[in-house]
Amino acid sequence: MKRPRPAAKASARAGLWLLPLALVACRDRSPALTAQPAAPSARRAGEPPADDPRARLPLIDSHVHLTPLPESMAFALRLFDAVGVVKFAVKSAGSWGSPRYRATRAYAERLGERMAFFINLDWSGIDQPGWGAREAEHLARAMRDGASGVKIFKDLGLGVRLRNGRLLAADDARLDPIYTRAAELGAIIAWHIADPVAFFAPPTPENERFDELSLAPDWSFYGGDFPSFAALIAARDRVLRRHPRTIFLGIHLAGYPESLDYVGRLLDACPNLFVDVSARVPEIGHHPAAAARRFFLRYQDRILFGTDLIVSPEGLQLGSVSPKPPGLADALEFFRRHRRYFETADRQFEHPTPIQGRWRIDGLDLPLEALRKIYYDNADRLIFAPRRAYLRAVANPAAAPPSTK
């Protein structure tokens, strides 16, 4: 039996059910929803046996952050080889033209189809006329360089401030030119909105994420002039409604893994939306396994595997902060627990990022075809098919159609 949620947290969650469905009505009706093995060192008891085809499914990690330096990249590639990650998407390539961007792009060119990358927005000049048009043009140039889209961090709504000191609203119209241009380019808007519901509650010992917030107190958005969790989700949903032709990837299960029902309604309403599971398997595992399994089966064509792995000169981050620096063995276990959650029917085992909460999770035992989509096919279609087209065009420019970018 799962540990009951603290009463204060349960109350905070309950209030979020008041988010009106009108905010997620991207359209009136939704359409019908239609390798390499991991190394033995990354597999132990509690996972499918070696003759189970699920154990041999390759992974695309659609959400990683790798510093484009030799040591960090070499470590990441060794880790990916060990756990069966055959492709990955870097979500922090920096703003177009920056040193980080140039270095990340150079690695992507070297690694070919194995690595995709997303740029980030340059918030400088946000108060000036034409900022949105400038960033839209930077996105177009990045797409010509082989980028997959733009990753928007939670700074939008929680960190970026205008000259008057006020936070930039998550649905501010200054970003509309970027979303419109993304639709024209076929670029993906990968968006991290808000943060866990618990980060908006008092950071006291009663908060179920207290251990995590104690290590990262600046992750608390309780008080001050921060918008509420509900206000941030509602603002994001208004943007989805305004831009139905733009492809959005809702990072961290669209920012609301605490409510599979809400995310399901959002996916039903917005056929242009996909979601990833990065850094949220612990929270998803907080739900009864039967309910989570139904969710994954129903939306198996819209969910991407991802971990939010960070590899930098400062070390590793495995979905969140850690009380002590993690190493390779911890990283192998991190991936192993992800696979155990999705592939087995095991009960009451530790989730991939224990600092996120003191509860255990039950495996979903997803079928092979659903896993194949979540682990590989969805990201391959959404992110890597366009990258293949880019690489073909670079290899044979005479055969490429005229660019519309």
MARVOVEX-572899 format. One record per residue: residue in three letters; x, y, z of N, C-alpha, C in turn. Coordinates in steps of 0.02 Angstrom, whole numbers, plus 50000, padded with zeros to 5 digits. Example, Ala and Ser with C-alpha at 12.3 -4.5 7.8 and 13.67 -1.06 7.14 Angstrom:
BEGIN
ALA506604971650390506154977550390506604983550390/SER506424988850354506844994750357506455000250394/
This chain:
BEGIN
MET500434994050000500005000050000500445006250000/LYS500255011049960500655017149955500555021450017/ARG501095025150035501055029750091500535035050076/PRO500075036550124499595041850111499935048650105/ARG499655052950063499915059650055499775063750117/PRO500225068350135500075072750192499445076750178/ALA499085078250233498435081650225498515088350191/ALA499035092150211499125098750181499235098150107/LYS499625093150085499755092350014499125090049978/ALA498755085550009498145083149976497665088949964/SER497635093550013497195099350004497425103649946/ALA498085104549940498335108649885498175105449818/ARG498235098749814498075095349752497335095949736/ALA496925095149787496205095049775495975101549744/GLY496265107249764496055113649737496205114249663/LEU496695110449638496875111049568496375107849522/TRP495925103849548495395100949506494925106449481/LEU494975112449510494535117849489494775121049424/LEU495355118949397495565121649333495035120149281/PRO494765125249249494205124049203494425120549140/LEU493985116049117494125112449055494165117148996/ALA493835122849000493855127548944494565129648928/LEU495005129548978495685131848967496075126948924/VAL495845120748919496215115948880495855113948817/ALA495345117748799494945115948740495305118348677/CYS495825114748655496185116748595495755115648533/ARG495285111048537494815109948482494205106648512/ASP493655106848477493025104248505493045096748514/ARG493305093248464493325086048468494035083748454/SER494245078448486494905075748474494865069848427/PRO495365068848384495365062948341495485056648381/ALA495315050948353495455044648386496215043748393/LEU496415041348450497135040348460497335033848426/THR497535034948396497765028748364498315025148410/ALA509174991148367509314991648439509884987448467/GLN509814992648513510354988848545510124986748615/PRO510334980648640510134978848708510564982548759/ALA510274983348818510664986148873511204981148893/ALA511764983748916512304979448937512094975548999/PRO512344969349008512164965449067512294969149132/SER512814973449134512964977049195512404981649217/ALA511964983549170511414988049187510784984349205/ARG510794977649207510194973649221510314969049280/ARG509804968749323509854964449381509184961349395/ALA509134957949452508494954849470507944960049473/GLY507334957849456506774962449458506614965349390/GLU506964963149338506814965449271506634959449228/PRO506334960649169506164954949126506774950649112/PRO506694944149108507254939849091507534941549022/ALA508144939249010508484941048948508104938748886/ASP507694933548893507324931248834506664934948825/ASP506494939548869505914943848861506094949348811/PRO505734949948755505924954948705505914962048732/ARG505544963348784505534970148813506224972048839/ALA506594967148863507254968448892507754970648839/ARG507594969348776508064971048721507854977248683/LEU507324980548705507104986548669507614992248676/PRO507794995448622508245001248627507865007248654/LEU508225011948680507945018048709508155024148669/ILE507695028948662507875035748644507735039948706/ASP508255042948733508165047648789508035054448758/SER507415056548759507215062648724507345068948764/HIS507645068248824507725074148867508345073348910/VAL508905076048885509525076148924509845083048919/HIS510295084348965510685090548965511415088648971/LEU511795089548918512495087648917512915093748901/THR513385095248945513845100748931514295098648873/PRO514345102748820514725100748761515475101348770/LEU515735097248816516445096848829516655089448824/PRO517275088048805517475081148793517335076348851/GLU517505078248912517425073648968516685072048980/SER516255077148979515545076048991515235071848935/MET515405073348874515115069648818515365062448817/ALA515995061348832516265054548833515925050448887/PHE515825053348946515485049749000514775048048979/ALA514415052848951513725051648931513675046148879/LEU514115046148831514085041048778514245034148807/ARG514715033648853514845027148885514235024748924/LEU513915029348960513315027548997512765025348950/PHE512655029048897512115027348850512245020548819/ASP512865019048801513025012448774512855006948824/ALA512985008248888512865003148939512135001748952/VAL511705006848943510995006048961510545005448900/GLY510825005348840510415004348781510105010648753/VAL510365016548770510125022748739510485023648672/VAL510115022648618510425022848552510385029848521/LYS509925034048545509875040948522509675045248581/PHE509835051748576509665056248631509575063248605/ALA509175067148641509045074148621509265078748678/VAL509735083148662509985088048710509515094048710/LYS509245095648768508755101048773509045107748795/SER509705108248796510025114448821510615116348778/ALA510485117548714511025119448668511195126848673/GLY510835130548715510965137648721510615141648666/SER510685148248670510375152448620510765152248555/TRP510415153448500510735152948434511355157448430/GLY511905154648406512515158448397512965158848457/SER512735156648515513145157048576513695151748574/PRO514225152548615514745147448616514475140448633/ARG514005140048679513715133448695513345130648635/TYR512995134848600512635132648540513125129848488/ARG513655133548475514125131348424514455124748443/ALA514625124048507514945117848530514455111948528/THR513825113148548513325107748546513195105648474/ARG513125110548430512995108848360513575104848331/ALA514195106548350514775102848325514735095448346/TYR514535094148408514455087148429513895083748391/ALA513355087348378512795084348341513015082648270/GLU513405086948239513655085448172514105079248173/ARG514505078648225514955072948230514575066448242/LEU514045066748283513685060648302513115059048254/GLY512955063448209512445061948158511755060848187/GLU511445055348167510755054148188510705052248262/ARG511255050548293511205048448363511015054248409/MET511165060348390511065066048435510645071448401/ALA510115073548435509715079348414509825084848466/PHE509635090948448509725096348496509185101648488/PHE509025104848545508535110248548508895116548573/ILE508735122148542509025128448565508615131148623/ASN508855136548652508505140048707508435147448689/LEU507965150648721507835157648706508345162248741/ASP508495167748708508905173048737508425178448761/TRP508365179148826507875183748854508115191048855/SER508735192248836508975199148836508575203148785/GLY508375209148805507975213348761507245211648760/ILE507005207648807506305205648808505835211648809/ASP506055217248838505645223248842505635227248777/GLN506075225548731506145229548670505685227148615/PRO505425231748574505015229648517505415225148470/GLY505095220048444505435215648397505795209848428/TRP505775209248495506115203548527505855196848500/GLY505205196148496504915189848473505105188248402/ALA505115193248358505315192148289506055190148285/ARG506465193248328507175191348330507275184148349/GLU506935181948402507005175048425506705170148375/ALA506165172148340505885167948288506385166948231/GLU506745172148214507255171548162507835167248186/HIS508015167848249508545163548276508335156248273/LEU507695154848287507445147948282507505145548210/ALA507315149848162507365147848092508085146248072/ARG508555150248096509255149048080509495142548113/ALA509275141348174509465135048208509175129048172/MET508565129648147508275124048109508675122748046/ARG508925127948014509355126947956510005123547975/ASP510205124348039510805121048065510675113948088/GLY510045111648084509885104848104509575104048172/ALA509375109548205509035109148269508345106048261/SER508075103548317507405100548316506875105348341/GLY507065110648375506575115348401506885119448457/VAL506465121948500506685126148556506415123348621/LYS506835123148672506615121248739506525127548781/ILE505925128348809505775133948853505815131448924/PHE506235134448963506315132549033505775135749076/LYS505735133549138505225136149185505335143449202/ASP505905146249179506015153449189505435157549161/LEU505115155049109504525158449082503955157549132/GLY503785162849165503265162749216503535162749286/LEU504165160549296504435159949363505105163449373/GLY505415165849319506085168749327506225174949286/VAL505985175149225506135180849181505735186949203/ARG506075192449215505745198549238505835204249188/LEU505335208349185505345214249142505695219949178/ARG505795225449142506145231149173505795233749234/ASN505135233149235504755235549293504775230749353/GLY505145225149345505225220349399504705214949401/ARG504195215349359503675210349359503895204249319/LEU503655198349341503795192249305503455192249237/LEU503805189849186503505189049120502985183449124/ALA502375184949103501835179949107501965174249059/ALA501775168249078501905162349037501535162648971/ASP500995166448966500615166948904500705173748871/ASP501255177248886501365183848858501395183548782/ALA501055188248750501015188248677501675189548643/ARG502185191848680502835193048649503145186648621/LEU502915180848645503185174548619502795171948560/ASP502225174948543501815172248489502185171748422/PRO502615176548403502975175748340503405169448338/ILE503655167348396504065161248399503625155148386/TYR503055154848419502605149148409502345148848337/THR502195154648309501945154748240502485152448191/ARG503095154848201503645152848157503795145448167/ALA503745142948227503865135848239503385131548198/ALA502755133648194502265129948154502465129848081/GLU502715135448056502925135847986503535131447972/LEU503975130948022504595127248014504525119748029/GLY503995117848064503945111048090504385110048151/ALA504555115548184504965115248245504535113448305/ILE504835109948352504495107848413504615113048468/ILE504085114848503504145119048563504125114348623/ALA504705112848652504735108748712504705113348772/TRP504195112448814504035117548864503995114548934/HIS504415117148978504395115449049504005121049084/ILE503385119649100502965124549134502925122849208/ALA502955127949250502875127149323503395122349351/ASP503205118649402503625113649435503155109349477/PRO503405104349512502945100149551502475104249596/VAL501875101749604501375105249646501665106649715/ALA502055101949742502335102749809502795108749814/PHE503085110849759503545116649761503175123149771/PHE502515123049765502105128949776501755128849844/ALA501895123749883501635123149951502175125050001/PRO502005126450063502515128350112503065123050117/PRO503695125050115504255120350118504405118050189/THR503915114850219503965112450288504045104850288/PRO504205101950346504285094650348503665090850326/GLU503075093950327502465090650305502425090150229/ASN502825093950194502835093850121503175087450098/GLU502855083650054503135077150034503775077849994/ARG503955083849970504585084849935505075088949979/PHE504975088550045505385092550091506125090850085/ASP506295084450078506995082450072507325085950013/GLU506975085949957507225088949896507285096549903/LEU506765099649931506775106949939507295109149990/SER507465104850037507985106550086508665107050052/LEU508775102950001509405103149963509395108649910/ALA508815110349886508745115449833508205120449853/PRO508335124649903507815129149928507565134149876/ASP507985135649825507755140349774507255137249726/TRP507105130749735506575127549695505885128649726/SER505855131749783505215133249814504915139549784/PHE504295139149762503945144949734503345146749776/TYR503415145449841502885147249888502965154449909/GLY502435158249905502455165249928502765169849876/GLY502955175749899503235180749855502745182849801/ASP503005184649743502555186649688502485181349635/PHE502665175149653502605169649605501865168249591/PRO501695166849528501015164649514500885157849544/SER500255156149552500085149549579500205144249526/PHE500255138049548500315132449502499735132549452/ALA499125133249477498535133149434498565138649382/ALA498805144549401498845150149354499345148749298/LEU499905145549315500405143849264500135138649215/ILE499805133449240499525128349196498995131549151/ALA498575135749178498055138949138498355143349084/ALA498895147049100499225151249050499515147048994/ARG499845141549010500105137048958499545134548913/ASP498985132548944498435129848905498145135048857/ARG498145141348878497915146648832498365147148771/VAL499015146248781499475146448724499345140548677/LEU499215134648704499055128948662498445130348620/ARG497945133648649497335135248612497475140348557/ARG497915145048571498065150348521498465147748462/HIS498825142148472499285139748420499165132348405/PRO498595130648377498435123548366498865120248312/ARG499215124248270499635121348217500345120248240/THR500515122548299501185121748325501245115348365/ILE501795111748356501915105548393502225107348460/PHE501895105348514502145106448581502325099748613/LEU502885099648648503085093848688503065095948761/GLY502575093348797502475095148867502975091448911/ILE503505094948929504035091948970503745090049039/HIS504015084749067503815082449134503065080949137/LEU502835077049089502125075149083501685081349084/ALA501865086149041501495092349033501475096349098/GLY501955095249142501995099149203501505097349257/TYR501115092049247500595090449297500525082949306/PRO501075079449323501025072149333500605070349393/GLU500465075149437500045073749495499325072149475/SER499125073949415498445072649391498465069549321/LEU498455063049318498425059649254497775061349218/ASP497245062449256496605064149226496655070749188/TYR496965075749219497035082249185497465081649123/VAL498025078249128498465077549070498105073749015/GLY497715068749032497335065148982496835069648947/ARG496485073848984496005078448953496365083448908/LEU496955085548929497355090148889497565086848823/LEU497795080648826497985077048766497385075948720/ASP496805074448749496205073648709496025080048673/ALA496105085648707495895092148679496395094848629/CYS497035092948635497575096048596497955090748557/PRO497755089248496498115084048458498815086148438/ASN498995092548447499665094948432500135094248492/LEU499915090948545500315090348606500565083248615/PHE501205082748632501525076548655501795077948725/VAL501965072648761502235073548829502835068848838/ASP503285070748884503805066048903503745064548978/VAL504105059349000504065057049069504675059249109/SER505095063549082505735065049112505665067649183/ALA506065064849228506115066849298505445066449335/ARG504965062649308504305062349341504065055249352/VAL504475050149339504265043349355504105042549429/PRO504475045649475504275045049546503565047649558/GLU503405053449529502735056249540502195052249504/ILE502355049949443501875045649407501755039249447/GLY502295036549475502245030449515501875031349580/HIS501735037549599501335038949659500595036949647/HIS500395036649584499715034549568499655026949572/PRO499065024249584498975016949581499205014449513/ALA499545008749513499835006149451499305004949398/ALA498715002649418498185001249368497985007649332/ALA497925013149369497725019549338498275022049292/ALA498905021649314499455023849273499515019549210/ARG499405013049217499445008549159498915010349108/ARG498315011749130497785013749084497985020049047/PHE498275024849082498495031049051499015029748996/PHE499515025749012500045024448963499795020448903/LEU499335016048915499055012248858498635016748814/ARG498225021048844497795025348804498195030348763/TYR498735033048792499105038348758499795035948735/GLN499845029648720500495026748702500795029948639/ASP500395033048597500655036348537500895043448549/ARG500805045948610500935053048624501455054048679/ILE501735048648706502185049048763502885047248742/LEU503375051148763504075050048747504465048348811/PHE504915043448805505365041948860505885047548865/GLY506055049348926506585054148939506755053949012/THR507345056349030507575055849100507755062549132/ASP507915067649093508185074049119508875073149149/LEU509245068149124509935067149145510345073349131/ILE510755075249180511225080849171511935078049180/VAL512375079449132513085077749137513465084249123/SER513845086349172514225092649166514875091949204/PRO515325096849197515955096549236515835096349311/GLU515245098849333515075098649405514845091749427/GLY514725087249379514515080549397513855078549365/LEU513525073649396512905070849371512305073549409/GLN511735073849375511105074849409510615069849380/LEU510335065649422509905060149401509175061749417/GLY508895066349380508205068249390508095073549442/SER508575074649486508525079749538509195080349573/VAL509205084649624509805085249666509895078949707/SER510505078149734510665072149773511035074249836/PRO510945070549892511315072149953512065070949947/LYS512265066549901512975065549888513065064749812/PRO513655066449786513755066249714513645059249686/PRO513205058349637513105051749608513665049949560/GLY513765043449550514275041049505513975036549452/LEU514405032849417514175028549363513695023249388/ALA513855020149445513415014949471512715017649485/ASP512685023749511512035026949524511665028249458/ALA512035030349407511715031649343511445025249312/LEU511815019849317511565013449292510925011349328/GLU510915012249394510325010549434509735015049415/PHE509875021349402509365026149382508995023749319/PHE509365021649269509055019049208508715012349221/ARG509035008149262508745001649277508055002349309/ARG507985007149354507335007949388506805010649341/HIS507005014849293506525016949242506255010849205/ARG506705006549183506475000649145506074996049189/ARG506274995349251505894990949296505184993449305/TYR505105000049309504425002849317503995001449256/PHE504265002449197503855001549137503784994349116/GLU504274990049130504294983349101504054977749146/THR504034978849212503884973349258503244974649297/ALA503024969349330502454969949376502694969749448/ASP503324971249460503604971249527503234976249571/ARG503214974849635502844979049682503314982149734/GLN503164988349751503464991849807504234991849804/PHE504494994649750505224995549745505375003049741/GLU506005004649753506215011649753506165014649683/HIS505915020749679505865024049615506555026849595/PRO506615029449533507285031349509507625037049547/THR507235041449579507535047249612507265047849682/PRO507535044049730507245043749798507165050449833/ILE507595055349816507545061849849506875065249834/GLN506535063049781505905066249762505315064249807/GLY505405059249848504855057349892504955050549923/ARG504715049749985504825043550022504265038650012/TRP504135036949951503645031749936503955026749887/ARG503635021149881503865016049834503345015449778/ILE503555012249723503125011949664503015004749643/ASP502485003749604502314997249576502404997549501/GLY502694992149472502814991949400502174991749359/LEU502224994149297501644994549252501584988549207/ASP502124984849195502094978849154501774980449086/LEU502024985649052501734987648988501904982548934/PRO501454981548887501574976748833502114979248785/LEU502374974648747502944976048702502804981848655/GLU502234981748621502104986848570502034993748601/ALA501724994248658501675000848692502365003248712/LEU502764998748740503445000648760503855002848700/ARG503784999348645504175001148585504025008348563/LYS503385010248568503205017148549503485022148599/ILE503395020848663503605025548715504365026048718/TYR504695020348714505425020248718505775023148656/TYR505465022048597505845023448536505435026748481/ASP504885023548460504545025648398504295032848400/ASN503995034848456503705041548458504235046948451/ALA504785046248487505335051148482505665050748413/ASP505715044748386506025044048321505605047648268/ARG504955046948272504505050248224504505057848234/LEU504465060048296504375067148311505025071048304/ILE505575068248329506205071948333506715069648281/PHE506785063148272507345060648232507195059648158/ALA506565058748139506405058548067506585065148034/PRO506395070948063506625077248033507385077948034/ARG507705075248086508435075748087508745071648031/ARG508455065748017508705061747961508635065547896/ALA508065068847887507965072747826508485078347820/TYR508635081547876509155086747876509835083747856/LEU510015078047885510655075047870510695072847797/ARG510145070347770510145068447699510245074647655/ALA509925080147674509995086247635510705088847637/VAL511025088347695511725090547702512175086147660/ALA512035079647660512465074947623512375075647548/ASN511775077547526511625078047455511225084347441/PRO511535090147446511155096447440510805097247373/ALA511075094247320510755094947254510075091647252/ALA509975086347293509345082747292508835085547340/ALA509045090247383508585093047433508095097747401/PRO507465097747424506975102447398507155109547420/PRO506885114547387507025121447408506825122547481/SER507235126047519507095127047590506535132047599/THR506095130547647505565135347666505725138547733/LYS506315137247758506505139647824506865146347821/
